[in-house]
Amino acid sequence: MKMKTTLAAFAVLAASFTSAIAEEVTWTAGEVQKIDLAQSKVTVKHDAIKNLDMPAMTMVFFAPDKATIESLKTGDKKQFEFGDMNGRMIVKQVK
């Protein structure tokens, strides 16, 4: 009985944790202006980035995982997840 209760509690905790992670993603619309694969950078004209409290502008973002930006082309309009990695603005995901 104790094992079932523990497993049930774990399942609820895992579901809550998964839900919290999903809620943390903030997508921001942007248009690719320039791509520098050699430096793993992309310049994006973006809407306001709410999770970083940043107004709309055009700026360069670093992609810690180059694969994140490899398929992008200048002029692409996408949804981006941006973040701050030790003061460096980064692209986490693109869809």
LOLONU-641374 format. One record per atom (N, C-alpha, C): residue number from 1; residue in one letter; atom name; y, z, x. Coordinates in steps of 0.001 Angstrom, whole numbers, plus 500000, padded with zeros to 6 digits. Last residue first. Example, Ala and Ser with C-alpha at 12.3 -4.5 7.8 and 13.67 -1.06 7.14 Angstrom:
residues 2
+-----+-----+------+--------+--------+--------+
:   n : res : atom :  north :     up :   east :
+-----+-----+------+--------+--------+--------+
:   2 :   S :    N : 497750 : 507080 : 512850 :
:   2 :   S :   CA : 498940 : 507140 : 513670 :
:   2 :   S :    C : 500030 : 507870 : 512900 :
:   1 :   A :    N : 494310 : 507800 : 513190 :
:   1 :   A :   CA : 495500 : 507800 : 512300 :
:   1 :   A :    C : 496700 : 507800 : 513200 :
+-----+-----+------+--------+--------+--------+
end
This chain:
residues 95
+-----+-----+------+--------+--------+--------+
:   n : res : atom :  north :     up :   east :
+-----+-----+------+--------+--------+--------+
:  95 :   K :    N : 527524 : 466016 : 511048 :
:  95 :   K :   CA : 526734 : 465394 : 509972 :
:  95 :   K :    C : 527538 : 464330 : 509276 :
:  94 :   V :    N : 527167 : 467893 : 513978 :
:  94 :   V :   CA : 527853 : 466792 : 513307 :
:  94 :   V :    C : 526936 : 466288 : 512206 :
:  93 :   Q :    N : 527750 : 471025 : 515676 :
:  93 :   Q :   CA : 526929 : 470105 : 514877 :
:  93 :   Q :    C : 527808 : 469024 : 514301 :
:  92 :   K :    N : 529533 : 472064 : 517605 :
:  92 :   K :   CA : 528192 : 472627 : 517462 :
:  92 :   K :    C : 527248 : 471648 : 516770 :
:  91 :   V :    N : 531942 : 471406 : 519886 :
:  91 :   V :   CA : 531285 : 470820 : 518727 :
:  91 :   V :    C : 529874 : 471376 : 518694 :
:  90 :   I :    N : 534381 : 473858 : 521036 :
:  90 :   I :   CA : 533161 : 473079 : 521138 :
:  90 :   I :    C : 532766 : 472452 : 519796 :
:  89 :   M :    N : 536872 : 475152 : 523112 :
:  89 :   M :   CA : 536566 : 474615 : 521794 :
:  89 :   M :    C : 535393 : 473640 : 521900 :
:  88 :   R :    N : 536634 : 478025 : 525007 :
:  88 :   R :   CA : 536515 : 476566 : 525056 :
:  88 :   R :    C : 536103 : 476068 : 523669 :
:  87 :   G :    N : 536490 : 480752 : 524843 :
:  87 :   G :   CA : 537808 : 480138 : 524919 :
:  87 :   G :    C : 537801 : 478622 : 524976 :
:  86 :   N :    N : 533682 : 481120 : 524624 :
:  86 :   N :   CA : 534447 : 481721 : 525724 :
:  86 :   N :    C : 535790 : 481032 : 525939 :
:  85 :   M :    N : 533570 : 478825 : 522415 :
:  85 :   M :   CA : 532615 : 479344 : 523382 :
:  85 :   M :    C : 533402 : 479825 : 524600 :
:  84 :   D :    N : 534081 : 478306 : 519118 :
:  84 :   D :   CA : 534778 : 478763 : 520318 :
:  84 :   D :    C : 533734 : 479399 : 521232 :
:  83 :   G :    N : 533340 : 475387 : 517111 :
:  83 :   G :   CA : 533255 : 476785 : 517482 :
:  83 :   G :    C : 534061 : 477063 : 518736 :
:  82 :   F :    N : 532746 : 473202 : 514311 :
:  82 :   F :   CA : 533407 : 473526 : 515570 :
:  82 :   F :    C : 533254 : 475016 : 515846 :
:  81 :   E :    N : 530942 : 470906 : 512771 :
:  81 :   E :   CA : 530986 : 472358 : 512888 :
:  81 :   E :    C : 531559 : 472622 : 514274 :
:  80 :   F :    N : 532146 : 468093 : 510921 :
:  80 :   F :   CA : 531874 : 468761 : 512189 :
:  80 :   F :    C : 531805 : 470268 : 511984 :
:  79 :   Q :    N : 531554 : 465117 : 509303 :
:  79 :   Q :   CA : 531760 : 466546 : 509105 :
:  79 :   Q :    C : 531313 : 467224 : 510395 :
:  78 :   K :    N : 533237 : 461973 : 510050 :
:  78 :   K :   CA : 532087 : 462863 : 509930 :
:  78 :   K :    C : 532538 : 464260 : 509526 :
:  77 :   K :    N : 533950 : 458763 : 510667 :
:  77 :   K :   CA : 534456 : 459894 : 509883 :
:  77 :   K :    C : 533246 : 460746 : 509546 :
:  76 :   D :    N : 534366 : 456845 : 513591 :
:  76 :   D :   CA : 533435 : 457529 : 512678 :
:  76 :   D :    C : 534138 : 458683 : 511978 :
:  75 :   G :    N : 536124 : 455949 : 515511 :
:  75 :   G :   CA : 536412 : 455606 : 514123 :
:  75 :   G :    C : 535475 : 456263 : 513117 :
:  74 :   T :    N : 533759 : 455554 : 518033 :
:  74 :   T :   CA : 535173 : 455667 : 517713 :
:  74 :   T :    C : 535389 : 455175 : 516282 :
:  73 :   K :    N : 530608 : 457041 : 517265 :
:  73 :   K :   CA : 531393 : 455881 : 517677 :
:  73 :   K :    C : 532845 : 456128 : 517295 :
:  72 :   L :    N : 527757 : 459110 : 518119 :
:  72 :   L :   CA : 529087 : 458885 : 517542 :
:  72 :   L :    C : 529735 : 457626 : 518100 :
:  71 :   S :    N : 525420 : 459737 : 519370 :
:  71 :   S :   CA : 525359 : 458676 : 518359 :
:  71 :   S :    C : 526720 : 458363 : 517734 :
:  70 :   E :    N : 526103 : 461860 : 521135 :
:  70 :   E :   CA : 525624 : 460574 : 521655 :
:  70 :   E :    C : 525648 : 459442 : 520630 :
:  69 :   I :    N : 526762 : 464421 : 520354 :
:  69 :   I :   CA : 527794 : 463388 : 520233 :
:  69 :   I :    C : 527333 : 461996 : 520661 :
:  68 :   T :    N : 524477 : 465952 : 520677 :
:  68 :   T :   CA : 525276 : 466151 : 519470 :
:  68 :   T :    C : 526263 : 465011 : 519267 :
:  67 :   A :    N : 523556 : 465544 : 523221 :
:  67 :   A :   CA : 522886 : 464821 : 522129 :
:  67 :   A :    C : 523673 : 464912 : 520825 :
:  66 :   K :    N : 524897 : 467415 : 524781 :
:  66 :   K :   CA : 525397 : 466037 : 524748 :
:  66 :   K :    C : 524777 : 465229 : 523604 :
:  65 :   D :    N : 525667 : 470476 : 523984 :
:  65 :   D :   CA : 524473 : 469646 : 523926 :
:  65 :   D :    C : 524944 : 468205 : 523723 :
:  64 :   P :    N : 528333 : 471201 : 524178 :
:  64 :   P :   CA : 527367 : 471832 : 525078 :
:  64 :   P :    C : 526037 : 471079 : 525120 :
:  63 :   A :    N : 530989 : 469248 : 524046 :
:  63 :   A :   CA : 529687 : 469315 : 523365 :
:  63 :   A :    C : 528673 : 469913 : 524329 :
:  62 :   F :    N : 534424 : 470005 : 523613 :
:  62 :   F :   CA : 533275 : 469912 : 524501 :
:  62 :   F :    C : 532003 : 470002 : 523666 :
:  61 :   F :    N : 537125 : 468221 : 522199 :
:  61 :   F :   CA : 536101 : 469251 : 522074 :
:  61 :   F :    C : 534979 : 468964 : 523062 :
:  60 :   V :    N : 540567 : 467542 : 521970 :
:  60 :   V :   CA : 539307 : 467288 : 522667 :
:  60 :   V :    C : 538387 : 468495 : 522508 :
:  59 :   M :    N : 542421 : 466788 : 518928 :
:  59 :   M :   CA : 542154 : 467499 : 520172 :
:  59 :   M :    C : 540779 : 467150 : 520728 :
:  58 :   T :    N : 544817 : 466598 : 516452 :
:  58 :   T :   CA : 543882 : 465819 : 517256 :
:  58 :   T :    C : 543689 : 466564 : 518563 :
:  57 :   M :    N : 544911 : 468725 : 513506 :
:  57 :   M :   CA : 545495 : 468105 : 514699 :
:  57 :   M :    C : 544458 : 467201 : 515346 :
:  56 :   A :    N : 545343 : 471395 : 511219 :
:  56 :   A :   CA : 544908 : 470013 : 511457 :
:  56 :   A :    C : 545647 : 469450 : 512670 :
:  55 :   P :    N : 545207 : 474751 : 512674 :
:  55 :   P :   CA : 545720 : 473708 : 511776 :
:  55 :   P :    C : 545135 : 472332 : 512119 :
:  54 :   M :    N : 542748 : 477276 : 512786 :
:  54 :   M :   CA : 543444 : 476224 : 513535 :
:  54 :   M :    C : 543938 : 475149 : 512562 :
:  53 :   D :    N : 540849 : 479365 : 512481 :
:  53 :   D :   CA : 542248 : 479544 : 512095 :
:  53 :   D :    C : 543136 : 478557 : 512847 :
:  52 :   L :    N : 538232 : 478890 : 512771 :
:  52 :   L :   CA : 538963 : 479117 : 514021 :
:  52 :   L :    C : 540448 : 479345 : 513766 :
:  51 :   N :    N : 537378 : 478427 : 510205 :
:  51 :   N :   CA : 536725 : 479518 : 510943 :
:  51 :   N :    C : 537402 : 479811 : 512279 :
:  50 :   K :    N : 539002 : 476196 : 509435 :
:  50 :   K :   CA : 539189 : 477519 : 508841 :
:  50 :   K :    C : 538585 : 478645 : 509669 :
:  49 :   I :    N : 540701 : 473792 : 510740 :
:  49 :   I :   CA : 539412 : 474427 : 511028 :
:  49 :   I :    C : 539541 : 475882 : 510609 :
:  48 :   A :    N : 542207 : 471102 : 509036 :
:  48 :   A :   CA : 542305 : 472505 : 509448 :
:  48 :   A :    C : 540899 : 473075 : 509642 :
:  47 :   D :    N : 540778 : 467972 : 510196 :
:  47 :   D :   CA : 541468 : 468794 : 509200 :
:  47 :   D :    C : 541564 : 470215 : 509763 :
:  46 :   H :    N : 541131 : 466103 : 513314 :
:  46 :   H :   CA : 540432 : 466937 : 512335 :
:  46 :   H :    C : 541364 : 467613 : 511342 :
:  45 :   K :    N : 540328 : 463785 : 515474 :
:  45 :   K :   CA : 541472 : 464065 : 514605 :
:  45 :   K :    C : 540868 : 464811 : 513417 :
:  44 :   V :    N : 538704 : 464416 : 518530 :
:  44 :   V :   CA : 538585 : 464340 : 517073 :
:  44 :   V :    C : 539925 : 464648 : 516421 :
:  43 :   T :    N : 537057 : 463415 : 521375 :
:  43 :   T :   CA : 538377 : 463678 : 520814 :
:  43 :   T :    C : 538284 : 463418 : 519319 :
:  42 :   V :    N : 534429 : 464889 : 523192 :
:  42 :   V :   CA : 534818 : 463997 : 522109 :
:  42 :   V :    C : 536196 : 464417 : 521606 :
:  41 :   K :    N : 532402 : 465141 : 526143 :
:  41 :   K :   CA : 533590 : 465479 : 525358 :
:  41 :   K :    C : 533827 : 464434 : 524280 :
:  40 :   S :    N : 530743 : 464900 : 528428 :
:  40 :   S :   CA : 530251 : 465558 : 527214 :
:  40 :   S :    C : 531415 : 466051 : 526339 :
:  39 :   Q :    N : 531455 : 463331 : 530482 :
:  39 :   Q :   CA : 531995 : 464690 : 530514 :
:  39 :   Q :    C : 531531 : 465525 : 529324 :
:  38 :   A :    N : 530116 : 461024 : 529704 :
:  38 :   A :   CA : 529937 : 461525 : 531073 :
:  38 :   A :    C : 530397 : 462972 : 531199 :
:  37 :   L :    N : 531067 : 460487 : 527143 :
:  37 :   L :   CA : 529717 : 461033 : 527309 :
:  37 :   L :    C : 529495 : 461609 : 528695 :
:  36 :   D :    N : 533718 : 460660 : 525511 :
:  36 :   D :   CA : 533488 : 460654 : 526952 :
:  36 :   D :    C : 532131 : 461306 : 527200 :
:  35 :   I :    N : 535343 : 459060 : 522871 :
:  35 :   I :   CA : 534118 : 459723 : 523317 :
:  35 :   I :    C : 533999 : 459566 : 524825 :
:  34 :   K :    N : 537917 : 459297 : 520392 :
:  34 :   K :   CA : 537478 : 458900 : 521734 :
:  34 :   K :    C : 536220 : 459687 : 522094 :
:  33 :   Q :    N : 538143 : 459872 : 517683 :
:  33 :   Q :   CA : 539176 : 459068 : 518320 :
:  33 :   Q :    C : 538717 : 458494 : 519662 :
:  32 :   V :    N : 536507 : 460520 : 514692 :
:  32 :   V :   CA : 536329 : 460375 : 516140 :
:  32 :   V :    C : 537385 : 459418 : 516688 :
:  31 :   E :    N : 537793 : 462621 : 512270 :
:  31 :   E :   CA : 537589 : 461223 : 512663 :
:  31 :   E :    C : 537544 : 461146 : 514187 :
:  30 :   G :    N : 536580 : 465224 : 510050 :
:  30 :   G :   CA : 537294 : 464705 : 511204 :
:  30 :   G :    C : 536951 : 463254 : 511473 :
:  29 :   A :    N : 536165 : 468178 : 508152 :
:  29 :   A :   CA : 536241 : 466719 : 508201 :
:  29 :   A :    C : 537042 : 466289 : 509425 :
:  28 :   T :    N : 534085 : 470873 : 508865 :
:  28 :   T :   CA : 535454 : 470373 : 508895 :
:  28 :   T :    C : 535420 : 468860 : 509012 :
:  27 :   W :    N : 532080 : 473589 : 507778 :
:  27 :   W :   CA : 532200 : 472166 : 508077 :
:  27 :   W :    C : 533651 : 471737 : 507948 :
:  26 :   T :    N : 530819 : 476478 : 508921 :
:  26 :   T :   CA : 532028 : 475951 : 508301 :
:  26 :   T :    C : 532179 : 474505 : 508739 :
:  25 :   V :    N : 528179 : 478651 : 508593 :
:  25 :   V :   CA : 528551 : 477297 : 509002 :
:  25 :   V :    C : 529768 : 476855 : 508214 :
:  24 :   E :    N : 527524 : 481078 : 507406 :
:  24 :   E :   CA : 528446 : 481099 : 508531 :
:  24 :   E :    C : 528899 : 479702 : 508975 :
:  23 :   E :    N : 525566 : 480751 : 505500 :
:  23 :   E :   CA : 526941 : 480906 : 505053 :
:  23 :   E :    C : 527943 : 480838 : 506190 :
:  22 :   A :    N : 523235 : 480756 : 507022 :
:  22 :   A :   CA : 523640 : 479524 : 506344 :
:  22 :   A :    C : 525105 : 479596 : 505912 :
:  21 :   I :    N : 523125 : 483458 : 507757 :
:  21 :   I :   CA : 523303 : 482429 : 508783 :
:  21 :   I :    C : 523809 : 481149 : 508151 :
:  20 :   A :    N : 522668 : 484636 : 505275 :
:  20 :   A :   CA : 523890 : 484963 : 506015 :
:  20 :   A :    C : 524161 : 483925 : 507091 :
:  19 :   S :    N : 520125 : 483616 : 504670 :
:  19 :   S :   CA : 521260 : 483291 : 503814 :
:  19 :   S :    C : 522575 : 483545 : 504545 :
:  18 :   T :    N : 518632 : 484853 : 506656 :
:  18 :   T :   CA : 518694 : 483394 : 506601 :
:  18 :   T :    C : 519887 : 482953 : 505773 :
:  17 :   F :    N : 518975 : 487533 : 505876 :
:  17 :   F :   CA : 519431 : 487090 : 507184 :
:  17 :   F :    C : 519597 : 485584 : 507201 :
:  16 :   S :    N : 517711 : 487538 : 503382 :
:  16 :   S :   CA : 519128 : 487892 : 503489 :
:  16 :   S :    C : 519719 : 487385 : 504791 :
:  15 :   A :    N : 515101 : 486887 : 504161 :
:  15 :   A :   CA : 515825 : 486009 : 503242 :
:  15 :   A :    C : 517325 : 486277 : 503312 :
:  14 :   A :    N : 514497 : 489125 : 505755 :
:  14 :   A :   CA : 514496 : 487785 : 506345 :
:  14 :   A :    C : 515277 : 486807 : 505473 :
:  13 :   L :    N : 514590 : 491164 : 503806 :
:  13 :   L :   CA : 515496 : 491184 : 504951 :
:  13 :   L :    C : 515611 : 489803 : 505581 :
:  12 :   V :    N : 512463 : 490382 : 502169 :
:  12 :   V :   CA : 513816 : 490484 : 501617 :
:  12 :   V :    C : 514843 : 490445 : 502740 :
:  11 :   A :    N : 510353 : 490580 : 504013 :
:  11 :   A :   CA : 510647 : 489298 : 503364 :
:  11 :   A :    C : 512065 : 489285 : 502795 :
:  10 :   F :    N : 510387 : 493325 : 504602 :
:  10 :   F :   CA : 510659 : 492348 : 505661 :
:  10 :   F :    C : 511044 : 491001 : 505062 :
:   9 :   A :    N : 509615 : 494354 : 502136 :
:   9 :   A :   CA : 510937 : 494695 : 502672 :
:   9 :   A :    C : 511337 : 493706 : 503758 :
:   8 :   A :    N : 507025 : 493311 : 502043 :
:   8 :   A :   CA : 508004 : 492941 : 501013 :
:   8 :   A :    C : 509427 : 493212 : 501513 :
:   7 :   L :    N : 505865 : 494627 : 504235 :
:   7 :   L :   CA : 505957 : 493166 : 504212 :
:   7 :   L :    C : 506982 : 492691 : 503197 :
:   6 :   T :    N : 506044 : 497293 : 503325 :
:   6 :   T :   CA : 506715 : 496888 : 504565 :
:   6 :   T :    C : 506900 : 495374 : 504603 :
:   5 :   T :    N : 504421 : 497158 : 501072 :
:   5 :   T :   CA : 505815 : 497547 : 500930 :
:   5 :   T :    C : 506618 : 497111 : 502149 :
:   4 :   K :    N : 501993 : 496518 : 502263 :
:   4 :   K :   CA : 502583 : 495600 : 501292 :
:   4 :   K :    C : 504066 : 495889 : 501122 :
:   3 :   M :    N : 501585 : 498830 : 503841 :
:   3 :   M :   CA : 501708 : 497534 : 504489 :
:   3 :   M :    C : 502371 : 496521 : 503551 :
:   2 :   K :    N : 501254 : 500806 : 501912 :
:   2 :   K :   CA : 502404 : 500892 : 502793 :
:   2 :   K :    C : 502660 : 499549 : 503479 :
:   1 :   M :    N : 498808 : 500000 : 500826 :
:   1 :   M :   CA : 500000 : 500000 : 500000 :
:   1 :   M :    C : 501256 : 500000 : 500871 :
+-----+-----+------+--------+--------+--------+
end
